[in-house]
Amino acid sequence: MQPTIIITGASRGLGAATARQLAQLGANLVLNARSERLLTALAHEINEQGGQALAVAGDVSQPAVCDALVAAALETFGGVDTLINNAAVLEPIASIAETDVRAWRRHIDINLIGPYLLTRAALPSLRERHGRVINVSSGAAVSVLAGWSAYCASKAALNQLSASVALEEPDVTSLAVRPGKVDTDMQAVLRQAGATGMASADHRRFVQHFEKGELLPPERPAAALAALALAAPHDWSGQFISWNDPQVQMLVQSRIKD
Ligand SMILES: NC(=O)c1ccc[n+]([C@@H]2O[C@H](COP(=O)([O-])OP(=O)(O)OC[C@H]3O[C@@H](n4cnc5c(N)ncnc54)[C@H](OP(=O)(O)O)[C@@H]3O)[C@@H](O)[C@H]2O)c1
C-alpha cells in the first residue's frame, strides 16, 4: 500500500521540493499552503507525472484547515502515514523592544500552533498506522540571533513539541529535523528584512553565504526529509537531527537503491 503524507508549506521552497521527491518515491500526497494557485499547479504537475496529489489550501494556524487536511487524507487515501510540519515564517525580524505584539503572536500561531493543531488532528490515524511526524526545525532552535526572537522561540518550542509527541505516543515516531541553510524565499526575506532588524555582522554572514553560492539547493535537504518521512526508524523518535547526519544520509541512500 502506498503511504499517505500530509505536507504543509508545499507551495514552494523546501516543501515543494520534498513533495516532488515523495511523489517520485510513490507516496500519496496531501499538499497545504495558503497560495492556492501555486499549490494546485504543483498537485497538477505531480498528477500529470503519474503521482497522487491533492491540494488543500489554507492557513495552517486555523483549526478548520488542519481538520480539513486530515479529512482529505482519510477520505481520498484512507489514512495518514506521515505528517510533515514544514510551513513556517521567519518574520518579524526585529529586536524584542521593537517588535509588534500582533506580529509576534501571529508568528507563533503559524510556526507552533499550526504543527500542534495538525499533529493533534492526525494522531488517531498516525497511531493506527504506526506513523511519523517530521517537524522541520532549524539551527535557530538551539542558537540565538539578535532580531530573531520569534523564530528562535518557535523553533525551540517545536523541538519540544516533537519530543513530547515521542514521549506520549509510543506508536508514533516523531522527529525534529534541521534542514541546513537552504536557498529559498525565506533566505531572501532574511537578506531583505534582516538588513535593518539583525546585527549587521550576522546579516552580512548570511548575505555572503548567498553570494558565495553556499546555500543548499532545496533538493538536498528535501531528500533527507523524504527518506525520514518514509523510513525514519522508531528508535530515533524524540531526536533533533540534522539533514546531513551520516545516519540520515544512509537512509537517503537506501531509499534511492530501493
Ligand atoms: N531556508 C532556510 O535556510 C531554512 C533554514 C532552517 C529551517 N528552515 C525551515 O524550513 C521550512 C521551509 O522553509 P523554506 O525555506 O522552504 O521557506 P519558504 O520558501 O518561505 O516556504 C515556506 C512555506 O510555508 C508556507 N506557509 C507560510 N505560512 C503559512 C501558513 N500560515 N499556512 C500554510 N502555509 C504557510 C508558504 O506558503 P504560502 O505563503 O503560500 O502559505 C511556503 O510554502 C520552514 O519550517 C523553515 O523554518 C529553512
The ligand as an SDF file (V2000), in Angstrom:
LIG
                    3D

 48 52  0  0  0  0  0  0  0  0999 V2000
   15.5910   28.2550    4.1160 N   0  0  0  0  0  0  0  0  0  0  0  0
   16.3940   28.0120    5.1370 C   0  0  0  0  0  0  0  0  0  0  0  0
   17.5900   28.3530    5.1260 O   0  0  0  0  0  0  0  0  0  0  0  0
   15.8730   27.2920    6.3510 C   0  0  0  0  0  0  0  0  0  0  0  0
   16.7680   27.0320    7.3910 C   0  0  0  0  0  0  0  0  0  0  0  0
   16.3190   26.3570    8.5240 C   0  0  0  0  0  0  0  0  0  0  0  0
   14.9970   25.9390    8.5780 C   0  0  0  0  0  0  0  0  0  0  0  0
   14.1390   26.2050    7.5570 N   0  0  0  0  0  0  0  0  0  0  0  0
   12.7550   25.7270    7.6720 C   0  0  0  0  0  0  0  0  0  0  0  0
   12.3880   25.0180    6.5050 O   0  0  0  0  0  0  0  0  0  0  0  0
   10.9680   25.0980    6.3260 C   0  0  0  0  0  0  0  0  0  0  0  0
   10.6440   25.5040    4.9040 C   0  0  0  0  0  0  0  0  0  0  0  0
   11.1030   26.8370    4.6980 O   0  0  0  0  0  0  0  0  0  0  0  0
   11.5570   27.3940    3.2660 P   0  0  0  0  0  0  0  0  0  0  0  0
   12.9580   27.8080    3.4160 O   0  0  0  0  0  0  0  0  0  0  0  0
   11.1550   26.4550    2.1940 O   0  0  0  0  0  0  0  0  0  0  0  0
   10.6770   28.7380    3.2470 O   0  0  0  0  0  0  0  0  0  0  0  0
    9.7230   29.3700    2.1490 P   0  0  0  0  0  0  0  0  0  0  0  0
   10.2570   29.2020    0.7930 O   0  0  0  0  0  0  0  0  0  0  0  0
    9.4180   30.7350    2.6620 O   0  0  0  0  0  0  0  0  0  0  0  0
    8.4090   28.4430    2.2590 O   0  0  0  0  0  0  0  0  0  0  0  0
    7.5620   28.4960    3.3660 C   0  0  0  0  0  0  0  0  0  0  0  0
    6.3090   27.7020    3.0560 C   0  0  0  0  0  0  0  0  0  0  0  0
    5.4140   27.8120    4.1750 O   0  0  0  0  0  0  0  0  0  0  0  0
    4.1380   28.2150    3.7020 C   0  0  0  0  0  0  0  0  0  0  0  0
    3.4150   28.9420    4.7340 N   0  0  0  0  0  0  0  0  0  0  0  0
    3.8030   30.0660    5.3910 C   0  0  0  0  0  0  0  0  0  0  0  0
    2.8490   30.4540    6.2400 N   0  0  0  0  0  0  0  0  0  0  0  0
    1.8370   29.5460    6.1370 C   0  0  0  0  0  0  0  0  0  0  0  0
    0.5880   29.4000    6.7650 C   0  0  0  0  0  0  0  0  0  0  0  0
    0.1260   30.2870    7.6710 N   0  0  0  0  0  0  0  0  0  0  0  0
   -0.1980   28.3360    6.4250 N   0  0  0  0  0  0  0  0  0  0  0  0
    0.2090   27.4490    5.4990 C   0  0  0  0  0  0  0  0  0  0  0  0
    1.4070   27.5350    4.8780 N   0  0  0  0  0  0  0  0  0  0  0  0
    2.1920   28.5780    5.1840 C   0  0  0  0  0  0  0  0  0  0  0  0
    4.4440   29.0640    2.4550 C   0  0  0  0  0  0  0  0  0  0  0  0
    3.3630   29.0960    1.5390 O   0  0  0  0  0  0  0  0  0  0  0  0
    2.2550   30.2540    1.4670 P   0  0  0  0  0  0  0  0  0  0  0  0
    2.9730   31.5570    1.6220 O   0  0  0  0  0  0  0  0  0  0  0  0
    1.6520   30.0030    0.1390 O   0  0  0  0  0  0  0  0  0  0  0  0
    1.3130   29.9670    2.5890 O   0  0  0  0  0  0  0  0  0  0  0  0
    5.5640   28.2420    1.8360 C   0  0  0  0  0  0  0  0  0  0  0  0
    5.0630   27.1620    1.0950 O   0  0  0  0  0  0  0  0  0  0  0  0
   10.4730   26.0690    7.4040 C   0  0  0  0  0  0  0  0  0  0  0  0
    9.9870   25.3400    8.5030 O   0  0  0  0  0  0  0  0  0  0  0  0
   11.7210   26.8260    7.7980 C   0  0  0  0  0  0  0  0  0  0  0  0
   11.6390   27.3690    9.0910 O   0  0  0  0  0  0  0  0  0  0  0  0
   14.5370   26.8740    6.4380 C   0  0  0  0  0  0  0  0  0  0  0  0
  1  2  1  0
  2  3  2  0
  2  4  1  0
  4  5  1  0
  4 48  2  0
  5  6  2  0
  6  7  1  0
  7  8  2  0
  8  9  1  0
  8 48  1  0
  9 10  1  0
  9 46  1  0
 10 11  1  0
 11 12  1  0
 11 44  1  0
 12 13  1  0
 13 14  1  0
 14 15  2  0
 14 16  1  0
 14 17  1  0
 17 18  1  0
 18 19  2  0
 18 20  1  0
 18 21  1  0
 21 22  1  0
 22 23  1  0
 23 24  1  0
 23 42  1  0
 24 25  1  0
 25 26  1  0
 25 36  1  0
 26 27  1  0
 26 35  1  0
 27 28  2  0
 28 29  1  0
 29 30  1  0
 29 35  2  0
 30 31  1  0
 30 32  2  0
 32 33  1  0
 33 34  2  0
 34 35  1  0
 36 37  1  0
 36 42  1  0
 37 38  1  0
 38 39  2  0
 38 40  1  0
 38 41  1  0
 42 43  1  0
 44 45  1  0
 44 46  1  0
 46 47  1  0
M  CHG  2   8   1  16  -1
M  END
$$$$
